[in-house]
């Protein structure tokens, strides 16, 4: 459905017509642009927008089906950018992503949102409070959406870092690392980082192109050249995010390896303890087994102190074995 439709001229909002068929013509006549926001539109709802703004059918298909990787496509009449905003849910320690598709033309911006991870209403309100920025045209909207998305990535990366530190403390605590759920928690955390990386990693190339730096020095159509410094700032922030994601992924892999090694060491310790107690139990069992045989000629059978002597012998041997295993760290 259409969430909002307005015409902007010199950074000032003018309500768009009820039927936005003439909105683009009015915007061009006024020297401004039209900004339309849609939330999970159906094919029938989007058909009218496609026809009026001449959107490319391949981009329209991507916008309707969603589940796209972040990318930047340039067509004859418009530019198409896919972003994946993320949402961090502290109650369940999970990361979920939505999608925002931006169609940018000479005098229009069409934004299609899927999911709940994009604060587009707040972005529109912030831009309307900054008419100087909004007056720079459709490029300002593209920049504001990209900037807000990447800035929120930084917040999510910080929260994930905090969770990782808590998980690390639990793993290396005297008792926490032995929990049956610890390995499961580490693996689940790694899955959240993977979900985060799917949103941030592929976005580097599109933002790089918009910034016009390095190998992507050529201008991108429909994007004001004066906006390059702003997109370079977005690119710098995104680089920081991707570095944080790489560090998080490496650290959680190291924690998982350390946890598995820790569990292996504990199992070896348990096996040594079991073996030590089994060896201590074997000595009296052997002696008792010998004297339990019903033979007539056995040593010390007629001696009145034979029973206490055997018990004392067993006790002495047990003490010696216990001290030996204790000294070697088996008990």
C-alpha positions in Angstrom: 0.0 0.0 0.0 1.0 3.7 -0.5 2.2 5.0 2.9 3.0 8.6 1.8 3.1 10.7 -1.3 4.3 14.3 -1.5 5.9 16.8 -3.8 9.0 18.7 -2.6 10.2 22.0 -4.0 13.1 23.9 -2.6 13.0 21.5 0.4 9.4 22.3 1.3 6.6 19.7 1.3 3.5 20.0 -0.8 0.9 17.3 -0.5 0.7 15.2 -3.6 -2.6 14.8 -5.5 -4.9 12.0 -4.5 -4.3 10.4 -7.9 -0.6 10.5 -8.3 -0.8 10.1 -12.0 -0.1 13.8 -12.4 2.3 14.0 -9.5 5.5 13.6 -11.6 4.4 16.2 -14.1 3.5 18.6 -11.3 6.9 18.0 -9.7 8.8 18.6 -12.9 6.8 21.7 -13.6 7.5 23.1 -10.1 11.2 22.2 -10.4 11.0 19.7 -7.5 10.5 16.0 -7.1 7.9 13.6 -5.9 8.6 11.1 -3.1 6.3 8.0 -2.8 6.6 5.5 -0.1 5.1 2.0 -0.3 5.0 -0.9 2.2 4.9 -4.4 0.8 2.8 -3.5 -2.3 1.0 -6.2 -4.3 1.6 -6.6 -8.0 -1.7 -4.9 -8.7 -0.9 -1.9 -6.4 2.5 -1.5 -7.9 1.4 -1.7 -11.5 0.1 1.9 -11.6 3.4 3.2 -10.1 5.4 1.2 -12.6 3.4 2.6 -15.5 3.5 6.2 -14.3 7.2 6.4 -13.5 8.5 4.0 -16.3 10.2 1.7 -13.9 12.2 -1.2 -15.4 10.4 -4.5 -15.3 13.4 -6.4 -13.9 13.7 -3.9 -11.0 9.9 -4.1 -10.4 10.1 -7.8 -10.2 12.9 -7.6 -7.6 10.9 -5.0 -5.6 7.8 -7.2 -5.5 9.4 -10.5 -4.7 12.0 -9.0 -2.2 14.6 -11.4 -0.7 17.3 -9.6 -2.7 21.0 -9.0 -1.9 22.0 -5.4 -1.5 22.8 -4.1 -5.0 22.8 -1.1 -7.3 21.4 -1.2 -10.8 21.3 1.6 -13.4 18.6 1.6 -16.0 17.7 4.1 -18.8 15.2 6.0 -16.8 16.0 5.3 -13.2 18.5 4.0 -10.6 17.6 1.0 -8.4 19.2 0.4 -5.0 18.5 -2.4 -2.6 19.3 -2.1 1.1 18.8 -4.5 3.9 18.1 -2.7 7.3 18.6 -4.9 10.3 16.8 -5.1 13.6 18.3 -6.4 16.8 16.0 -8.0 19.3 17.7 -7.9 22.8 15.1 -10.2 24.4 16.0 -13.1 22.1 19.4 -11.9 21.1 18.5 -12.3 17.4 19.2 -10.2 14.3 16.5 -10.0 11.6 16.6 -8.0 8.4 14.1 -6.2 6.2 14.5 -4.8 2.7 14.2 -1.3 1.3 14.2 -0.8 -2.5 14.8 2.7 -3.8 13.9 3.8 -7.3 15.6 7.1 -8.2 14.8 9.2 -11.2 15.4 12.7 -12.4 12.4 14.1 -10.4 11.1 11.2 -8.4 11.9 8.8 -5.6 9.9 5.6 -5.1 10.7 3.7 -1.9 9.4 0.1 -1.4 9.8 -1.4 2.1 9.5 -5.0 3.1 9.5 -6.0 6.8 9.7 -3.7 9.8 13.5 -2.9 9.9 13.4 0.5 8.1 12.5 3.7 10.0 11.5 5.5 6.8 8.9 7.7 8.4 11.5 9.0 10.8 13.9 9.7 7.8 11.2 11.6 6.0 10.4 13.7 9.1 14.1 14.4 9.7 14.6 15.5 6.1 11.5 17.8 6.2 13.1 19.5 9.2 16.2 20.1 7.1 14.9 21.9 3.9 18.4 22.8 2.9 19.4 19.2 2.5 16.0 18.1 1.1 16.3 20.9 -1.5 19.2 19.1 -3.1 16.7 16.8 -4.8 16.1 13.1 -5.0 19.7 12.4 -4.2 19.2 13.7 -0.7 16.6 11.1 0.0 18.8 8.3 -1.3 21.7 9.6 0.9 19.4 9.9 4.0 18.1 6.3 3.7 21.6 4.9 3.1 23.1 6.9 5.9 20.4 5.9 8.4 20.7 2.3 7.5 24.4 2.2 7.9 24.4 4.2 11.1 22.0 1.6 12.5 24.4 -1.1 11.5 26.9 0.5 13.8 24.5 0.3 16.7 23.7 -3.3 16.0 27.4 -4.1 15.8 28.0 -2.5 19.2 25.1 -4.5 20.8 26.5 -7.7 19.2 29.9 -6.9 20.6 28.4 -6.6 24.1 26.6 -9.9 23.7 29.8 -11.5 22.6 31.7 -10.3 25.6 29.0 -11.8 27.9 29.1 -15.1 26.0 32.9 -15.1 26.3 32.7 -14.5 30.0 30.3 -17.4 30.4 32.4 -19.8 28.3 35.5 -19.1 30.3 33.9 -19.1 33.7 34.7 -22.0 36.0 31.3 -23.6 35.6 29.6 -21.9 32.7 31.7 -23.5 30.0 30.5 -26.9 30.9 26.8 -26.2 30.2 25.2 -28.3 27.6 23.6 -25.2 26.0 26.9 -23.3 25.6 27.9 -24.7 22.3 24.3 -24.2 21.0 24.4 -20.6 22.1 27.7 -20.0 20.4 26.5 -21.5 17.1 23.2 -19.5 17.3 25.3 -16.3 17.9 27.4 -17.2 14.8 24.2 -17.5 12.8 23.2 -14.0 13.9 26.5 -12.6 12.7 26.0 -14.4 9.4 22.6 -12.8 9.0 24.2 -9.4 9.8 27.0 -10.0 7.3 24.5 -10.8 4.5 23.1 -7.3 5.0 26.4 -5.3 5.3 28.9 -7.1 3.1 27.3 -6.9 -0.4 26.4 -3.2 0.3 30.0 -2.2 0.1 30.2 -2.2 -3.7 27.0 -0.1 -4.3 28.0 2.5 -1.8 31.5 2.5 -3.3 30.0 3.3 -6.6 27.8 6.1 -5.2 30.8 7.6 -3.5 32.7 7.5 -6.9 36.0 6.4 -5.3 38.7 4.1 -6.4 37.8 1.9 -9.4 34.3 3.3 -9.4 35.3 6.9 -10.2 32.7 7.4 -12.9 29.6 9.3 -12.0 26.4 7.3 -11.3 23.4 8.6 -13.3 20.6 10.4 -11.4 23.0 11.0 -8.5 24.2 14.6 -7.9 28.0 14.8 -8.1 27.9 17.2 -5.1 26.7 14.2 -3.0 29.8 12.2 -3.4 31.5 13.4 -0.2 28.3 12.4 1.7 28.3 9.0 0.2 32.1 8.7 1.0 31.1 9.3 4.7 28.5 6.5 4.4 31.2 4.3 2.8 33.6 4.9 5.7 31.0 4.0 8.2 30.1 0.9 6.3 33.8 -0.1 6.2 33.9 0.2 10.0 30.8 -2.0 10.2 32.3 -4.7 7.9 35.5 -4.7 9.9 33.5 -5.1 13.1 31.5 -8.0 11.6 34.8 -9.7 10.5 36.2 -9.3 14.0 33.0 -10.7 15.6 32.9 -13.7 13.3 36.6 -14.4 14.0 36.2 -14.0 17.7 33.1 -16.2 17.9 34.9 -18.9 15.9 37.8 -18.7 18.3 35.5 -18.9 21.3 33.8 -22.0 19.8 37.2 -23.6 19.2 38.3 -22.8 22.7 35.0 -24.1 24.2 35.4 -27.4 22.3 39.0 -27.7 23.4 37.9 -26.9 27.0 35.3 -29.6 26.8 37.9 -32.1 25.4 40.2 -31.3 28.3 37.4 -31.8 30.8 36.5 -35.1 29.3 40.1 -36.2 29.5 40.2 -35.1 33.1 37.0 -37.1 33.8 38.4 -40.2 32.1 41.6 -40.0 34.2 39.6 -39.7 37.4 37.5 -42.7 36.4 40.6 -44.6 35.5 42.3 -43.7 38.8 39.3 -44.8 40.8 39.0 -48.0 38.8 42.6 -48.8 39.5 42.1 -48.2 43.2 39.1 -50.4 43.2 41.0 -53.2 41.3 43.6 -53.7 44.1 41.2 -54.8 46.9 39.1 -56.6 44.4 42.1 -58.7 43.3 43.2 -59.5 46.9 39.7 -60.4 47.9 39.3 -62.5 44.8 42.4 -64.5 45.6 41.3 -65.2 49.2 37.8 -65.9 48.0 39.1 -69.1 46.2 38.2 -72.3 48.1 41.6 -73.8 48.0 42.8 -75.9 51.0 46.4 -74.9 50.9 46.7 -71.1 50.9 49.2 -68.9 52.8 48.3 -67.5 56.2 44.9 -69.3 56.4 45.7 -70.7 59.8 47.1 -67.4 61.1 44.7 -65.6 63.5 45.9 -62.2 62.3 45.6 -62.9 58.7 42.2 -61.1 58.2 43.2 -57.8 59.8 46.6 -58.0 58.1 44.9 -58.3 54.7 42.6 -55.4 55.5 45.5 -53.2 56.5 47.4 -54.2 53.4 44.5 -53.1 51.3 44.2 -49.8 53.1 47.9 -49.1 52.7 47.8 -49.9 49.0 44.8 -47.7 48.6 46.5 -44.8 50.3 49.6 -45.2 48.3 47.7 -45.3 45.0 45.6 -42.3 46.1 48.7 -40.2 46.8 50.3 -41.3 43.5 47.3 -40.3 41.4 46.8 -37.1 43.4 50.5 -36.1 42.8 50.1 -36.7 39.1 46.9 -34.6 38.9 44.5 -37.5 38.1 42.4 -36.9 41.2 
